[in-house]
Amino acid sequence: MAQGPAKRFYKKAEVGPAEDGRGYRILLDGRGVRSPAGAPLTLPVESLAQAIAEEWEAQEEEIRPLTMRLMQLAATAVDRVDGRRDDVIAEIAKYAETDLTCYRAEGPDDLVIRQTQAWQPELDWFAEVLGVPMEVTCGIMPVAQSEEVYAAVTDFLKPLSHWHLSALHSLTVALGSVVLSLSVLKGRLDGGTAFDHSRLDELYQIELWGEDSEAKEKRETVRADVLIAERFFALIDG
């Protein structure tokens, strides 16, 4: 039988220094929070630790992990990214194979114009910063990207911390585009704009035909994932 949400077992959530003085812990009635895998959750900056502590403090009678999005990204960084950085980097770089910004509609003309206006500046920036252009095609037939593209993305990601990689992986999955996710990481696009760019075709169809409530709910859930990843970057880098 599936278990329901855990009862809130603490009175106060606050931030304290890590025992070794490097980093910050979230303390629940004075006891440090651990990741789901049991690792000590030591955050690199106080601003991120404080924001996660506020998520814990906001829980009411029951603890609902799905409402603690910053905590989820931090725990993922500790349990699933740190220690397997190369795998995570490869997973992010693989999105270049099907990056949505490389697949343009053949029509109607107003949709083609919207795609070009939204996506081409980000592709141009990508080519300038990473030193290699991506191939663009019309239609849905796969277009092969060069090995240089994957190598350039990999090299770009290698210096990032496991904290950044955790949020970037989540962001890339949500957007379906490594180009757009890197634009958010580097502050070229805000999260809301990047999300709209990633759903450009969908939003175009909604303008024509409307949207049902279930599709809207799913879209807002993904949008929330994008915005929380953007906030995670800001807290770490701010």
C-alpha positions as CSV (number, residue, x, y, z in Angstrom):
1,M,0.0,0.0,0.0
2,A,1.4,3.4,-1.0
3,Q,2.2,5.7,1.9
4,G,0.8,9.2,2.1
5,P,2.7,12.4,2.7
6,A,4.9,12.4,5.8
7,K,3.7,14.5,8.8
8,R,5.7,17.6,9.7
9,F,8.0,16.5,12.5
10,Y,9.8,19.7,13.3
11,K,8.9,23.1,14.6
12,K,11.4,25.4,13.0
13,A,13.6,25.3,9.8
14,E,16.6,27.6,9.7
15,V,20.1,27.9,8.3
16,G,23.4,27.3,10.0
17,P,27.0,26.9,9.0
18,A,28.3,23.5,8.1
19,E,30.3,21.7,10.7
20,D,33.6,22.2,8.8
21,G,32.8,25.9,8.2
22,R,32.5,25.4,4.5
23,G,29.0,25.9,3.3
24,Y,25.6,26.0,4.9
25,R,23.1,23.5,6.3
26,I,19.3,23.5,6.7
27,L,18.5,22.7,10.3
28,L,15.2,21.3,11.4
29,D,15.0,21.9,15.1
30,G,18.8,22.0,15.1
31,R,19.4,18.8,13.1
32,G,20.9,19.0,9.7
33,V,18.8,17.9,6.7
34,R,20.1,15.0,4.6
35,S,19.4,14.1,1.0
36,P,17.1,11.2,0.1
37,A,20.2,9.0,-0.2
38,G,21.3,10.0,3.3
39,A,24.1,12.4,2.4
40,P,24.6,15.6,4.4
41,L,23.0,18.4,2.4
42,T,25.6,21.2,2.5
43,L,24.8,24.1,0.3
44,P,27.5,26.3,-1.2
45,V,25.9,29.7,-0.6
46,E,23.8,31.1,2.2
47,S,21.1,32.5,-0.2
48,L,20.3,29.0,-1.6
49,A,20.3,27.5,1.9
50,Q,17.9,30.2,3.1
51,A,15.5,29.7,0.2
52,I,15.4,25.9,0.8
53,A,14.9,26.5,4.5
54,E,11.9,28.7,3.6
55,E,10.5,25.8,1.6
56,W,10.8,23.5,4.7
57,E,9.3,26.3,6.9
58,A,6.3,26.7,4.5
59,Q,5.2,23.0,4.9
60,E,2.1,22.7,7.0
61,E,0.8,19.6,8.7
62,E,2.2,17.4,6.0
63,I,5.4,17.5,4.0
64,R,4.8,17.7,0.3
65,P,8.1,17.2,-1.6
66,L,6.6,18.4,-4.9
67,T,6.2,21.9,-3.4
68,M,9.9,21.9,-2.5
69,R,11.4,22.4,-6.0
70,L,14.7,24.0,-4.9
71,M,15.2,21.2,-2.4
72,Q,14.7,18.7,-5.2
73,L,17.3,20.3,-7.4
74,A,19.8,20.5,-4.5
75,A,19.2,16.8,-3.5
76,T,19.6,15.8,-7.1
77,A,22.9,17.6,-7.3
78,V,24.2,15.7,-4.3
79,D,22.7,12.2,-5.0
80,R,22.7,12.0,-8.8
81,V,25.1,14.5,-10.3
82,D,28.1,14.7,-8.0
83,G,30.0,11.6,-8.7
84,R,28.7,11.1,-12.2
85,R,29.3,14.4,-13.8
86,D,30.5,13.0,-17.1
87,D,27.2,11.1,-17.5
88,V,25.1,14.1,-16.8
89,I,27.1,16.3,-19.1
90,A,26.7,13.7,-21.9
91,E,22.9,13.6,-21.3
92,I,22.7,17.3,-21.6
93,A,24.9,17.4,-24.7
94,K,22.8,14.7,-26.3
95,Y,19.9,17.1,-26.6
96,A,21.8,18.8,-29.4
97,E,20.7,15.9,-31.6
98,T,17.1,16.9,-31.5
99,D,17.3,20.6,-30.4
100,L,14.0,22.1,-31.2
101,T,15.6,25.4,-32.4
102,C,17.1,23.4,-35.4
103,Y,13.7,22.2,-36.7
104,R,11.8,24.9,-38.6
105,A,8.2,24.6,-39.9
106,E,7.7,24.7,-43.6
107,G,4.6,26.9,-43.1
108,P,2.5,28.8,-42.6
109,D,4.6,31.9,-43.2
110,D,3.8,33.7,-39.9
111,L,4.9,30.7,-37.9
112,V,8.1,30.4,-39.8
113,I,8.8,34.1,-39.1
114,R,8.1,33.6,-35.4
115,Q,10.5,30.7,-35.2
116,T,13.3,32.6,-37.0
117,Q,12.8,35.7,-34.8
118,A,12.8,33.7,-31.6
119,W,15.4,30.9,-32.3
120,Q,17.9,32.3,-34.8
121,P,19.5,34.9,-32.4
122,E,20.1,32.1,-29.8
123,L,21.6,29.8,-32.5
124,D,23.9,32.7,-33.6
125,W,24.9,33.3,-30.0
126,F,25.6,29.6,-29.5
127,A,27.8,29.5,-32.6
128,E,29.7,32.6,-31.5
129,V,30.3,31.5,-27.9
130,L,31.0,27.8,-28.5
131,G,32.8,28.3,-31.8
132,V,30.7,25.9,-33.9
133,P,27.3,26.4,-35.7
134,M,24.4,23.9,-35.5
135,E,22.7,22.6,-38.6
136,V,19.1,23.8,-39.2
137,T,16.5,22.0,-41.3
138,C,12.8,22.5,-42.3
139,G,10.4,19.7,-41.4
140,I,10.7,16.8,-39.0
141,M,13.3,14.7,-40.7
142,P,16.4,14.3,-38.4
143,V,19.4,16.5,-39.1
144,A,22.8,15.3,-38.0
145,Q,24.9,17.6,-35.9
146,S,28.7,17.4,-36.2
147,E,30.9,15.8,-33.6
148,E,32.3,19.3,-33.1
149,V,28.9,20.4,-31.7
150,Y,28.9,17.7,-29.0
151,A,32.5,18.3,-28.2
152,A,31.9,22.1,-27.8
153,V,28.9,21.6,-25.6
154,T,30.8,19.1,-23.5
155,D,33.8,21.4,-23.1
156,F,31.4,24.3,-22.2
157,L,29.8,22.3,-19.4
158,K,32.8,20.7,-17.8
159,P,33.7,23.7,-15.6
160,L,30.2,23.9,-14.2
161,S,29.6,22.8,-10.6
162,H,27.3,19.9,-9.9
163,W,24.8,22.4,-8.5
164,H,24.7,24.2,-11.9
165,L,24.5,20.9,-13.8
166,S,21.6,19.7,-11.7
167,A,19.5,22.7,-12.6
168,L,20.8,22.8,-16.2
169,H,19.8,19.2,-16.8
170,S,16.3,19.8,-15.5
171,L,16.1,23.0,-17.6
172,T,17.3,21.3,-20.8
173,V,14.7,18.5,-20.3
174,A,11.9,21.0,-19.8
175,L,12.8,23.1,-22.8
176,G,13.9,20.3,-25.1
177,S,16.8,22.5,-26.1
178,V,20.4,22.8,-25.0
179,V,20.6,26.1,-26.9
180,L,17.8,27.7,-25.0
181,S,18.9,26.3,-21.6
182,L,22.4,27.7,-22.1
183,S,20.9,31.0,-23.0
184,V,19.1,31.0,-19.6
185,L,22.2,29.9,-17.8
186,K,24.1,32.8,-19.2
187,G,21.3,35.3,-18.6
188,R,20.6,36.0,-22.3
189,L,16.9,34.9,-21.9
190,D,14.8,34.9,-18.8
191,G,13.0,31.7,-17.9
192,G,9.6,32.8,-19.0
193,T,10.8,33.9,-22.4
194,A,12.8,30.7,-22.9
195,F,9.8,28.6,-22.0
196,D,7.6,30.5,-24.5
197,H,10.3,30.0,-27.2
198,S,10.3,26.3,-26.5
199,R,6.5,26.1,-26.8
200,L,6.3,28.5,-29.8
201,D,4.6,25.9,-32.1
202,E,2.2,24.9,-29.3
203,L,1.3,28.5,-28.5
204,Y,0.7,29.2,-32.2
205,Q,-1.8,26.3,-32.3
206,I,-3.5,27.6,-29.1
207,E,-4.0,31.0,-30.7
208,L,-5.8,29.2,-33.6
209,W,-7.8,26.6,-31.8
210,G,-7.8,27.3,-28.1
211,E,-6.5,25.1,-25.2
212,D,-8.1,22.5,-23.0
213,S,-7.6,22.6,-19.2
214,E,-5.5,19.4,-19.0
215,A,-3.0,20.6,-21.6
216,K,-2.8,24.0,-19.9
217,E,-2.1,22.3,-16.5
218,K,0.8,20.2,-18.0
219,R,2.2,23.3,-19.7
220,E,2.2,25.3,-16.5
221,T,3.9,22.5,-14.6
222,V,6.8,22.5,-17.1
223,R,6.9,26.3,-17.0
224,A,7.3,26.1,-13.2
225,D,10.3,23.7,-13.7
226,V,11.9,26.2,-16.0
227,L,11.4,29.1,-13.6
228,I,12.7,27.2,-10.6
229,A,15.9,26.2,-12.5
230,E,16.4,29.9,-13.4
231,R,16.0,30.9,-9.7
232,F,18.4,28.1,-8.7
233,F,21.1,29.7,-10.9
234,A,20.4,33.1,-9.5
235,L,20.7,31.9,-5.9
236,I,24.0,30.2,-6.6
237,D,25.5,33.0,-8.6
238,G,23.9,36.0,-6.9
